[in-house]
Amino acid sequence: MKVYLAPVFTQDAPILGLLLASLALVFHTSRLPRFAKFYKFVPALLMAYFLPAILNSSGIIEAGEGSNLYYVASRYLLPASLLMFCLSIDIKGIINLGPKALIMFFAATFGIIVGGPAALWLVGQIRPDVFGGDAPDALWRGLSTIAGSWIGGGANQTALKEIAQAQDDQFSVMIIVDVFVANIWMPFLLIGAGMSAVIDKRLKADASAVDALKAKVEAYQSSIARIPTFNDLMVLLGVIFGMVGVAHFVGGSISEGMGAWYAESIASDPDSIVRFLSSLKSPFFWLVFLSTMFGVALSFTPMRKYEGAGASKLASVFLYVLVATIGAKMDIGELIASWNQYWPVLVIGLLWMLVHVTVLLVVAKLIKAPFFFVAVGSQANVGGAASAPIVASAFSPALAPVGVLLAVLGYAVGTIGAVVCMEFMRYLSMVG
């Protein structure tokens, strides 16, 4: 519970200033040697979430129902962020990575899609109350946000929060489990990178393609890198937010049509499979979906070169502002009080990751994929653009862009894959 009866700041302007200051503090300290060990175990993303949460929980700010910060960030900055992340997708480049790289990426995605329902079902055999039907606080709603994070990233996770209508206190628990479980797996990948030759020998894999990838990606990155000019930034923001406006307009129209179709289908047949597709009538779903598709479409145009002018960096800024506004809605006291209710989520998360890892290793053995593709394919899903380059760099610093490239693909498919996972979990929760 909050320390103060009345918050110190309730207006959006000073709250936004404090949120940005907290983000600046996180990223400034993350570069200082004295904090290196701290950020090795506590990701900057988690701190970007919890510092605003501390400000809210201690009564310094109040960014709840009366604030428009989260709405603006989720409806305008989030789709813009997705557009810019997808802007750098090089479909030809991804294809040139070779079939094994893509197979391992999608194997990792498949492991997450099936792992969530499998873990939920297993825990449900011991704790049937984890199912919860279609209730507002049903566990599948929160778990779907983990699917969004593990297939895509923070933007997709937030998208699933809205699509599944997960509650704020539930979402807070999911973020903790998400980061905790994901960071248990990552050290194993880094250790594996140091002994990749031994693992490749066990897998009977030919890693010569990795050297060719390194040369190709280095050439691509150097060809587009430049110092952004004022005109670059104005054109980039103009096109991106123009597309966001189109996504809002078209998405709203589609959701109205889908809403009418959904209501008519349910009225004529209450047991129709259509009832598991309620996300199709969500305006937010179509906003995110169209923004992603527009970003992919723009990647086939000269706009793709704006990645060299810092498109993904600006997208990351928007994303972290969004993360801060979500954290500003969290009350740590209430979270602690309700923790006992959600401990099964940790067990589900661990089982979920175990399914993901098992699928990866089985597929890698079957197709004799180099461990590099295993590690980066996994982290491009689970860790996204923040940690996939770290894992890729453990093999060779020049291979970091490969992690980014596959992570961006994760942003493109993250929301769709997570919605599929969500619908499976929703079905299990309703049939028990």
LINRA-V738355 format. One record per helix or strand of 2 or more residues. SS is the DSSP state (2 for helix, 1 for strand). FROM is the first residue (numbers start at 1). TO is the last residue. If there is no record, write none. Layout:
SS|FROM|TO / SS|FROM|TO
This chain:
2|12|29 / 2|33|41 / 2|44|57 / 2|69|87 / 2|91|96 / 2|99|126 / 2|128|130 / 2|139|151 / 2|154|164 / 2|168|194 / 2|196|203 / 2|208|224 / 2|230|268 / 2|273|281 / 2|283|298 / 2|302|309 / 2|311|327 / 2|332|337 / 2|339|367 / 2|371|382 / 2|388|395 / 2|397|431
